[in-house]
């Protein structure tokens, strides 16, 4: 084969040893081949599917899969059934070579690498050559290879079971820690809140706040911070109740339209400051449904706060609702914000997940791309599901420049199953 011929050929080399990888890669490149390399079996399989090389060289012992398993996986795909796959390994025993051939490898080369022999063999395999073994040895090797795969599979399953048990244990520890910590923080915070209210009601301080704007700013700032901390702790406690399936619904008459209107009033100052337009038709929203109105108020608070947070100044938020069949409520909060990446549409409802950049983080729940610890949507999802409803997100994608927007949609029964009207 001339250098011109080899230049049009691609060789994939799967090898975890850097020295071997460098030697073979340089040898093949010098001979005119295009070489792509991978350091482990799974990466090699992905690269093979993407590049569709003319020949694959693989070590047998790799960190994840063996060269035999790589070959078995690739041979199951029609496009690789005729591709030369050749072992380049330090394993020199005959039974290892036989098992490699049983797995479907085209050839078997051993280390240390002789560069001249390597180039001749690569040319041989590329032109249709292949190693052979007698049928009896091949049949016995297939049996041994099958046993090897079963043993490796059993070992990996046992390892996964052990790791899974450990993850469950750590998850329980984390949930317990969150719950205990939230309760421990709540007690002293309640005292701090009480003392702050006493300070606000103190006649001397009241007089001082009326005449000294600095003192008023300090007192108001402290009260705001305490309220913010209480909100965070309440979110954590609600999450812990959801995690442990101990969220108790207090079902009663609920006017979701009034609730939504009340929440919007709470955010009126932020909406005005950031010039965000809200479309809300009170007539669309149901006046009578059976739900836990306090938890539904928390849902609307989280959804509207989330929409404000990810919508730039001058943007739009639309709140829509309808009862299409009389039994089911569908409502949504749609914004003209930065959007949500397609691979994050599910994960945004997981605990402690936030799509905001940490560099933009602030203590404000209404600042653009700031605030939050990633619990709002997790809490919302838990509350909606406790009401036998569903919640999901839709978005064209994430783009902070073009702001394609996103929509959070909720579908839930007008009367929670198991509760009477």
VEXDREN-2710 file (C-alpha; in Angstrom, 1 decimal):
% VEXDREN-2710
k/r/px/py/pz
1/UNK/0.0/0.0/0.0
2/UNK/1.4/3.4/-1.0
3/UNK/1.3/6.4/1.4
4/UNK/-1.4/7.9/-0.9
5/UNK/-3.6/4.9/-0.4
6/UNK/-3.1/4.8/3.4
7/UNK/-3.9/8.5/3.7
8/UNK/-7.5/7.7/2.8
9/UNK/-7.8/5.1/5.5
10/UNK/-8.8/5.7/9.1
11/UNK/-7.6/3.5/12.0
12/UNK/-9.1/3.6/15.4
13/UNK/-6.8/2.6/18.3
14/UNK/-8.3/1.8/21.7
15/UNK/-5.5/1.7/24.3
16/UNK/-5.3/2.9/27.9
17/UNK/-1.5/2.9/28.2
18/UNK/-0.1/6.3/27.0
19/UNK/3.3/5.0/25.9
20/UNK/1.8/2.2/23.7
21/UNK/-0.8/4.6/22.4
22/UNK/1.8/7.2/21.4
23/UNK/4.1/4.7/19.7
24/UNK/1.4/3.1/17.6
25/UNK/-0.3/6.4/16.8
26/UNK/3.0/7.9/15.6
27/UNK/3.9/4.8/13.5
28/UNK/0.6/4.8/11.7
29/UNK/0.5/8.5/11.2
30/UNK/4.0/8.4/9.7
31/UNK/2.8/5.7/7.3
32/UNK/0.1/8.0/6.2
33/UNK/-2.9/6.7/8.0
34/UNK/-5.5/8.9/9.7
35/UNK/-5.5/7.8/13.4
36/UNK/-8.1/8.4/16.0
37/UNK/-7.6/7.1/19.6
38/UNK/-9.6/6.3/22.6
39/UNK/-8.5/5.5/26.2
40/UNK/-11.3/3.1/27.2
41/UNK/-13.8/0.7/25.6
42/UNK/-16.9/2.8/25.8
43/UNK/-15.2/5.8/24.4
44/UNK/-13.8/3.6/21.6
45/UNK/-17.3/2.3/20.8
46/UNK/-18.6/5.8/20.6
47/UNK/-15.7/6.9/18.4
48/UNK/-16.2/3.9/16.1
49/UNK/-19.8/4.7/15.6
50/UNK/-19.0/8.3/14.8
51/UNK/-16.0/7.8/12.6
52/UNK/-16.7/4.3/11.1
53/UNK/-13.0/3.5/10.7
54/UNK/-11.5/1.2/8.1
55/UNK/-9.7/-0.8/10.8
56/UNK/-9.9/-1.0/14.6
57/UNK/-6.9/-1.9/16.9
58/UNK/-7.8/-2.6/20.5
59/UNK/-6.0/-3.7/23.6
60/UNK/-7.6/-6.7/25.4
61/UNK/-7.3/-5.4/29.0
62/UNK/-9.0/-2.0/29.3
63/UNK/-10.4/-0.1/32.3
64/UNK/-14.1/-0.8/31.5
65/UNK/-14.6/-3.4/28.7
66/UNK/-12.3/-6.0/27.4
67/UNK/-11.3/-5.9/23.7
68/UNK/-13.3/-9.1/23.3
69/UNK/-16.5/-7.4/24.6
70/UNK/-15.9/-4.3/22.4
71/UNK/-15.7/-6.6/19.4
72/UNK/-18.9/-8.5/20.3
73/UNK/-20.8/-5.2/20.7
74/UNK/-19.5/-3.8/17.4
75/UNK/-20.1/-7.0/15.5
76/UNK/-23.8/-6.9/16.5
77/UNK/-24.1/-3.8/14.3
78/UNK/-24.4/-4.5/10.5
79/UNK/-21.9/-1.7/9.6
80/UNK/-19.1/-3.3/11.6
81/UNK/-19.6/-6.9/10.6
82/UNK/-16.9/-6.7/8.0
83/UNK/-14.6/-4.1/9.6
84/UNK/-11.2/-5.6/10.6
85/UNK/-10.9/-5.6/14.4
86/UNK/-7.5/-6.6/15.6
87/UNK/-6.2/-7.2/19.1
88/UNK/-2.9/-5.5/20.0
89/UNK/-2.1/-6.9/23.4
90/UNK/0.6/-8.1/25.9
91/UNK/-1.4/-11.3/26.4
92/UNK/0.5/-14.0/24.6
93/UNK/-1.1/-17.2/25.8
94/UNK/-2.8/-19.4/23.2
95/UNK/-6.2/-19.6/25.0
96/UNK/-6.3/-15.8/25.2
97/UNK/-5.8/-15.7/21.4
98/UNK/-8.4/-18.3/20.8
99/UNK/-11.0/-16.5/23.0
100/UNK/-10.3/-13.3/21.0
101/UNK/-11.0/-15.1/17.8
102/UNK/-14.1/-16.6/19.2
103/UNK/-15.4/-13.1/20.1
104/UNK/-15.1/-12.1/16.5
105/UNK/-11.7/-10.4/16.2
106/UNK/-10.0/-10.5/12.8
107/UNK/-6.5/-10.9/14.0
108/UNK/-4.3/-11.0/17.1
109/UNK/-1.0/-9.1/17.5
110/UNK/1.2/-9.1/20.6
111/UNK/3.4/-6.6/22.3
112/UNK/6.1/-5.3/22.3
113/UNK/5.3/-3.7/19.0
114/UNK/7.5/-4.2/16.0
115/UNK/6.7/-1.2/13.9
116/UNK/7.6/-2.9/10.6
117/UNK/5.5/-6.0/11.4
118/UNK/2.7/-3.8/12.6
119/UNK/2.5/-1.9/9.3
120/UNK/2.6/-5.1/7.2
121/UNK/-0.1/-6.7/9.4
122/UNK/-2.3/-3.6/9.2
123/UNK/-2.0/-3.7/5.4
124/UNK/-2.8/-7.4/5.5
125/UNK/-6.0/-7.0/7.5
126/UNK/-7.1/-4.0/5.5
127/UNK/-6.9/-6.1/2.3
128/UNK/-9.2/-8.7/3.7
129/UNK/-6.7/-11.0/5.5
130/UNK/-7.6/-12.6/8.8
131/UNK/-6.1/-15.1/11.3
132/UNK/-7.6/-18.5/11.6
133/UNK/-7.9/-21.3/14.2
134/UNK/-9.2/-24.8/13.8
135/UNK/-12.9/-25.5/14.5
136/UNK/-12.4/-27.6/17.6
137/UNK/-10.4/-24.9/19.3
138/UNK/-12.8/-22.2/18.2
139/UNK/-15.8/-24.1/19.7
140/UNK/-14.0/-24.6/23.0
141/UNK/-13.0/-20.9/23.0
142/UNK/-16.5/-19.8/22.5
143/UNK/-17.6/-21.8/25.5
144/UNK/-14.9/-20.2/27.6
145/UNK/-15.7/-16.8/26.3
146/UNK/-19.4/-17.2/27.2
147/UNK/-18.4/-18.3/30.7
148/UNK/-16.1/-15.3/31.1
149/UNK/-18.9/-12.9/30.0
150/UNK/-21.3/-14.4/32.5
151/UNK/-18.8/-14.2/35.4
152/UNK/-18.0/-10.6/34.6
153/UNK/-21.7/-9.8/34.3
154/UNK/-22.4/-11.4/37.7
155/UNK/-19.5/-9.5/39.3
156/UNK/-20.7/-6.2/37.9
157/UNK/-24.3/-6.8/39.0
158/UNK/-23.1/-7.5/42.5
159/UNK/-20.9/-4.4/42.5
160/UNK/-23.8/-2.3/41.3
161/UNK/-26.1/-3.7/44.0
162/UNK/-23.5/-2.9/46.6
163/UNK/-23.0/0.7/45.3
164/UNK/-26.8/1.1/45.0
165/UNK/-27.3/0.1/48.6
166/UNK/-24.6/2.5/49.7
167/UNK/-26.2/5.3/47.6
168/UNK/-29.5/4.6/49.3
169/UNK/-27.9/4.8/52.7
170/UNK/-26.2/8.1/51.9
171/UNK/-29.5/9.4/50.5
172/UNK/-31.3/8.6/53.7
173/UNK/-28.5/10.2/55.7
174/UNK/-28.8/13.3/53.6
175/UNK/-32.5/13.5/53.9
176/UNK/-32.3/13.1/57.7
177/UNK/-29.6/15.7/57.9
178/UNK/-31.7/18.2/55.9
179/UNK/-34.8/17.6/58.1
180/UNK/-32.9/17.8/61.4
181/UNK/-30.9/20.9/60.3
182/UNK/-34.1/22.7/59.2
183/UNK/-35.8/22.0/62.5
184/UNK/-32.7/23.1/64.5
185/UNK/-32.5/26.3/62.5
186/UNK/-36.2/27.0/62.9
187/UNK/-36.2/27.2/66.7
188/UNK/-33.6/30.0/67.1
189/UNK/-34.9/31.8/64.0
190/UNK/-38.4/32.0/65.6
191/UNK/-36.8/33.7/68.6
192/UNK/-34.9/36.1/66.4
193/UNK/-38.1/36.9/64.5
194/UNK/-39.9/37.5/67.8
195/UNK/-37.2/39.8/69.1
196/UNK/-37.2/41.8/65.8
197/UNK/-41.0/42.3/66.1
198/UNK/-40.5/43.6/69.7
199/UNK/-37.8/46.0/68.4
200/UNK/-40.2/47.3/65.7
201/UNK/-42.9/47.8/68.3
202/UNK/-40.6/49.5/70.8
203/UNK/-41.8/53.2/71.1
204/UNK/-38.3/54.6/71.2
205/UNK/-37.2/52.7/68.1
206/UNK/-40.4/53.7/66.3
207/UNK/-39.6/57.3/67.0
208/UNK/-36.0/56.8/65.9
209/UNK/-37.1/55.1/62.7
210/UNK/-39.4/58.0/61.9
211/UNK/-36.5/60.5/62.1
212/UNK/-33.5/58.5/61.1
213/UNK/-33.7/56.9/57.6
214/UNK/-30.5/54.9/58.3
215/UNK/-32.0/53.3/61.4
216/UNK/-35.2/52.4/59.4
217/UNK/-33.1/50.9/56.6
218/UNK/-31.2/48.7/59.1
219/UNK/-34.4/47.5/60.9
220/UNK/-36.2/46.9/57.6
221/UNK/-33.2/45.0/56.2
222/UNK/-33.0/42.8/59.3
223/UNK/-36.7/42.0/59.1
224/UNK/-36.5/41.2/55.3
225/UNK/-33.5/38.9/55.9
226/UNK/-35.3/37.0/58.7
227/UNK/-38.4/36.6/56.5
228/UNK/-36.1/35.3/53.6
229/UNK/-34.5/32.8/56.0
230/UNK/-37.8/31.6/57.2
231/UNK/-39.0/31.1/53.6
232/UNK/-35.9/29.0/52.9
233/UNK/-36.3/26.9/56.0
234/UNK/-40.0/26.3/55.2
235/UNK/-39.0/25.2/51.7
236/UNK/-36.5/22.7/53.1
237/UNK/-39.1/21.4/55.6
238/UNK/-41.7/21.0/52.9
239/UNK/-39.2/19.1/50.8
240/UNK/-38.3/16.8/53.7
241/UNK/-42.1/16.1/54.1
242/UNK/-42.3/15.3/50.4
243/UNK/-39.3/13.1/50.5
244/UNK/-40.6/11.1/53.4
245/UNK/-44.1/11.0/51.9
246/UNK/-45.5/12.8/55.0
247/UNK/-47.1/15.7/53.2
248/UNK/-50.5/16.1/54.7
249/UNK/-53.2/17.9/52.6
250/UNK/-55.8/20.0/54.3
251/UNK/-58.4/19.9/51.6
252/UNK/-61.1/22.6/51.5
253/UNK/-62.7/25.1/49.2
254/UNK/-60.1/26.9/47.2
255/UNK/-60.3/30.0/45.0
256/UNK/-57.3/29.7/42.8
257/UNK/-58.1/33.0/41.0
258/UNK/-58.0/34.9/44.3
259/UNK/-54.8/33.1/45.3
260/UNK/-53.0/34.0/42.1
261/UNK/-54.2/37.6/42.3
262/UNK/-52.9/37.8/45.8
263/UNK/-49.5/36.4/44.8
264/UNK/-49.2/38.8/42.0
265/UNK/-49.8/41.7/44.4
266/UNK/-46.9/40.4/46.5
267/UNK/-44.6/40.7/43.5
268/UNK/-46.1/44.0/42.2
269/UNK/-43.2/46.1/43.3
270/UNK/-40.6/43.8/41.6
271/UNK/-42.7/43.6/38.4
272/UNK/-42.9/47.3/38.3
273/UNK/-39.2/47.9/38.9
274/UNK/-38.2/45.4/36.2
275/UNK/-40.9/46.6/33.8
276/UNK/-42.3/43.0/33.3
277/UNK/-45.8/42.9/31.8
278/UNK/-48.1/40.2/33.2
279/UNK/-51.1/38.9/31.3
280/UNK/-53.7/37.6/33.8
281/UNK/-57.4/37.2/33.1
282/UNK/-59.1/36.6/36.4
283/UNK/-62.2/35.2/34.7
284/UNK/-60.2/32.2/33.3
285/UNK/-59.3/31.0/36.8
286/UNK/-61.6/28.7/38.8
287/UNK/-63.3/30.1/41.9
288/UNK/-64.3/26.8/43.3
289/UNK/-62.1/23.7/43.6
290/UNK/-61.1/21.4/46.4
291/UNK/-57.5/21.6/47.3
292/UNK/-55.1/22.7/50.0
293/UNK/-55.2/26.4/49.5
294/UNK/-52.1/27.2/51.5
295/UNK/-50.0/24.7/49.5
296/UNK/-51.5/26.0/46.2
297/UNK/-50.5/29.5/47.2
298/UNK/-47.0/28.2/47.7
299/UNK/-47.2/26.6/44.2
300/UNK/-48.2/29.9/42.6
301/UNK/-45.6/31.8/44.5
302/UNK/-42.9/29.5/43.3
303/UNK/-44.0/29.5/39.7
304/UNK/-44.5/33.2/39.4
305/UNK/-41.2/33.9/41.3
306/UNK/-39.4/31.5/39.0
307/UNK/-40.8/33.2/35.9
308/UNK/-39.8/36.7/37.1
309/UNK/-36.3/35.4/38.0
310/UNK/-35.6/34.1/34.5
311/UNK/-37.3/36.9/32.5
312/UNK/-35.2/39.9/31.6
313/UNK/-36.3/43.4/32.3
314/UNK/-39.1/44.5/30.0
315/UNK/-40.2/40.9/29.4
316/UNK/-43.6/39.3/29.6
317/UNK/-45.3/36.7/31.7
318/UNK/-48.7/35.0/30.8
319/UNK/-50.8/33.2/33.4
320/UNK/-53.4/31.0/31.7
321/UNK/-56.0/28.6/33.1
322/UNK/-59.0/26.5/32.0
323/UNK/-61.2/23.7/33.0
324/UNK/-61.7/21.8/29.7
325/UNK/-63.9/19.0/30.9
326/UNK/-65.3/20.3/34.2
327/UNK/-63.2/17.8/36.3
328/UNK/-59.7/18.7/35.4
329/UNK/-57.9/22.0/35.8
330/UNK/-55.0/23.0/33.4
331/UNK/-53.0/26.1/34.2
332/UNK/-49.6/27.4/33.1
333/UNK/-47.1/30.1/33.7
334/UNK/-45.3/31.2/30.5
335/UNK/-42.5/33.7/30.3
336/UNK/-40.3/35.4/27.7
337/UNK/-37.1/34.5/29.6
338/UNK/-33.8/32.7/28.9
339/UNK/-35.5/29.3/28.3
340/UNK/-34.6/25.8/29.4
341/UNK/-32.2/23.4/27.6
342/UNK/-33.9/20.3/26.3
343/UNK/-31.8/18.0/28.6
344/UNK/-32.9/20.0/31.6
345/UNK/-36.7/19.9/31.2
346/UNK/-36.9/17.1/33.7
347/UNK/-34.0/17.8/36.0
348/UNK/-35.3/21.3/36.9
349/UNK/-37.8/19.7/39.1
350/UNK/-35.2/17.8/41.1
351/UNK/-34.0/19.1/44.5
352/UNK/-31.2/21.7/44.6
353/UNK/-31.3/22.0/40.8
354/UNK/-31.0/25.5/39.4
355/UNK/-30.4/26.8/35.9
356/UNK/-29.0/30.1/37.0
357/UNK/-25.3/30.8/36.7
358/UNK/-23.7/30.9/40.2
359/UNK/-22.0/34.2/39.3
360/UNK/-25.4/35.8/39.0
361/UNK/-26.6/34.5/42.3
362/UNK/-28.1/37.0/44.8
363/UNK/-30.3/36.8/47.8
364/UNK/-33.2/38.3/45.8
365/UNK/-35.9/35.9/44.5
366/UNK/-36.9/38.4/41.8
367/UNK/-33.5/39.6/40.5
368/UNK/-32.8/38.5/36.9
369/UNK/-31.1/35.1/37.0
370/UNK/-30.4/35.4/40.8
371/UNK/-31.6/33.9/44.1
372/UNK/-32.9/30.5/45.0
373/UNK/-31.3/27.3/46.2
374/UNK/-33.1/25.0/43.8
375/UNK/-36.0/23.9/45.9
376/UNK/-38.9/25.9/44.5
377/UNK/-39.8/23.7/41.6
378/UNK/-39.1/20.5/43.6
379/UNK/-41.5/21.7/46.3
380/UNK/-44.0/22.6/43.6
381/UNK/-43.8/19.2/41.9
382/UNK/-44.3/17.4/45.2
383/UNK/-47.4/19.5/46.1
384/UNK/-49.0/19.0/42.6
385/UNK/-48.3/15.3/42.7
386/UNK/-49.8/15.1/46.2
387/UNK/-53.0/16.6/44.6
388/UNK/-52.8/13.7/42.0
389/UNK/-51.7/16.2/39.4
390/UNK/-48.9/16.4/36.9
391/UNK/-46.4/19.2/36.2
392/UNK/-43.9/19.6/33.3
393/UNK/-41.9/22.2/31.5
394/UNK/-41.8/23.1/27.8
395/UNK/-39.2/25.4/26.1
396/UNK/-37.6/25.8/22.6
397/UNK/-34.2/25.8/24.3
398/UNK/-31.8/27.8/26.4
399/UNK/-30.5/31.1/25.0
400/UNK/-29.8/34.0/27.3
401/UNK/-29.4/36.3/24.3
402/UNK/-32.5/35.5/22.2
403/UNK/-34.7/34.6/25.2
404/UNK/-37.0/31.9/23.7
405/UNK/-39.0/31.6/26.9
406/UNK/-40.4/28.7/28.7
407/UNK/-43.7/27.4/30.1
408/UNK/-44.5/25.5/33.2
409/UNK/-47.8/23.5/32.8
410/UNK/-49.9/21.9/35.5
411/UNK/-52.8/19.5/35.1
412/UNK/-54.7/18.5/38.2
413/UNK/-58.2/17.4/39.3
414/UNK/-60.7/20.0/40.5
415/UNK/-61.4/17.6/43.4
416/UNK/-58.5/15.5/44.8
417/UNK/-59.3/11.8/44.7
418/UNK/-60.2/10.4/48.0
419/UNK/-61.7/13.7/49.3
420/UNK/-65.4/14.5/49.0
421/UNK/-66.8/17.8/47.7
END
